[in-house]
Amino acid sequence: MKIIRTYITEAIEELHHVRWPTRQQAIKLSIIVIGFVAVTTIAFGSVDYLLAQFMQLLLSFA
């Protein structure tokens, strides 16, 4: 039980050393992440769509 208490105490102590982002930094970084996710979603969706169309074209010849 003492090991768990020591672990939790040291974890909380380490959290005091963390340099947390400001509200503006958090908002800016969140917008960047959302933008990146949107761009990659569009890219992967486009590739998936094109490959599906290509497969349909190939299967229509059979």
Secondary structure, DSSP 4 states (H G I P E B T S, - for coil): -HHHHHHHHHHHHHHTT--PPPHHHHHHHHHHHHHHHHHHHHHHHHHHHHHHHHHHHHHH--
